[in-house]
Amino acid sequence: MKSAFVFVLVAVTMAAPSRVVRIEVPHHDAVYGLEQATGIIVADAQDRHVVAYADEAAIARVRRLGYAVTVLADDEREWPGVSFVEYHTYAQVCSTLAVLVNAYPAITKLETLGYSAGNRPILALLVTDNPQVEEGEPVVRLIGAHHGNEKISTEVTLSFLEFLCAGYAAEPQVRALVDAREFWIIPVMNPDGHVANSRFNGNGVDLNRDYGYEWYRSAGPFSQPETRAIREHAEKHFPTLEYEFHSTASYVNYAWDNHPADPPDSAWIMELSRRYADSTYGSSLTRLTRINGYDWYEVHGSCQDYVFGTFGGLAWTIETQQPSTRVRIDSICIANRRALLDMATIAGWGIHGTVRDSATGAPLFARIEFVFPQRWTSYANAAAGDF
């Protein structure tokens, strides 16, 4: 049970916080309500300190609360100070997706989900056996680069995408999964931030605070073109499992982010979180541990809460390290590949079916509610009627 703290909510602006700071706190519970009270954006919370993004006004509010603040970087675009020479640029990612769709036309389809605040395309590649047909298969969606300076998230998603395409002809496990799943992979959700090496999008907004589920942070729920593009895609292709990749810690972060109460599916969610973490075995570089989002720190308007709370799809935030060398980058990609292959297999487990009009046989959009065992509400996709 978290300690009770009374804070006064402050108005937050659309301008991106310019600095990265370390805030000394007396205990972990001090993080709760800190974003709302001061306007900072928390990136990591440990027992005795918080790492956050903040402008001068927010730093002043934190100090008025009695907390010591150390500036780690005057310009957030220079944080965390990792060399990105070995990482794909946004332009290289776009070129790679074009190459893959041309090389593997039978199992891929490239879509532009929308355009960023800076008018850059947000690209998604579908990998499945009949990419032009909605077959009612479980959807596994991977999203990289909510935060543009967390570039390992792009590498993990792009590496898995390349593995699926190249492995389809040679690897029986890959072929079986691609034939029975829809993999939607979005390596760069925040193109403007990726290009600028900024956490924020072109309007200075943290996109993982902008989703319209338990939202409070930005100018309005789904205020940004990038989050609206992800919403519209989810409304067409309800994710069964979703993994959003980040690089602040070494965690498999599970719902909820916004509230300490466990959801109805908590036992199953925790078990799948454990399985993902166990699949990243190896060195301290690749190994992940599971953590509840709210237990780490409080976030409102996150993508994983939106996907689970709105569609009933199970969603996680995967936090990995962000090294500078290609060998270490590849190690992280391979470790997460193992986990994703295991999770893609599990995406076909459980109760599933279709909802159709009894007179015409046409697929229907429908709400699916399970009374026992209790779980979060699911929905049937209007295009195929599947759930």
C-alpha angles and dihedrals in degrees: 000000000000121000116252118251128180116218134170112232115237131206112257123208130219092242113109115247106254101206139057113220142181115224120199112220130184093230140351095264089068089078093069111101092004095116092049094046099047111019095242121136112229116221100172135006124197130172095274107018145034128211111211146161114243145161123221094270092052092047089053091051091051091051091049087058087059101254123135113237128202120190110229096179130008091205116044090208088070093055130135088015095228121149110244096192091113094048127092116256119227090255090052091050091053091049092049092053090050091050092049095050090050094046096045107030094152094063105025141068125183118213134182104221094190142297131285125241086267091050096254117143120254103217130201127185120207117208116193138117096261104027095173094055130069101227102173096248128152111277120225111189125191122191127192133188106021078152112044096213092056094080097161085075089066092047094053094049095042092047092051090048092053090047092054093049096045094040098051094087097037109032118065092201092053093047092050092050096045090049092053104033141052110228112196110188124187108181097181116030092164106045095169093053092044092054094044094041088236131140088224135067125247091281093052095253127139099232093204089066095048104073117114100241116095085343128168110139118080132044090289140330109294090004092153131070092230096058091043089055091052090047093051091048092050091050089057098039110029106213115235091189126008132188121192113192126217138158114222100103142347102273145128095217116200136188141321109049094164105045139033095227116102117239120238091261094051098121092051092042091052091048092052089046089054092049092051091048093047090053091061092065119149132072127002086262095067104024117109132191127205121248136173110245096230092045087059096045139313119271129175123197097022123160096236093053090048095052094046097038096045105033105018091238115144109245135180139187109225113203117195137170119266112221128181103228126080093229092057093042089053091049091058091046092051093047092052090044089061090051095046093051089053092047093047089057091051091051087080095054126102136030115337138159146129135274117217139171107264092219103041103020090230116149116256138205107239143164113243116203123183115204096188127055088025115235140155116284118272131198136218115236112245093219096059105004091234127146 
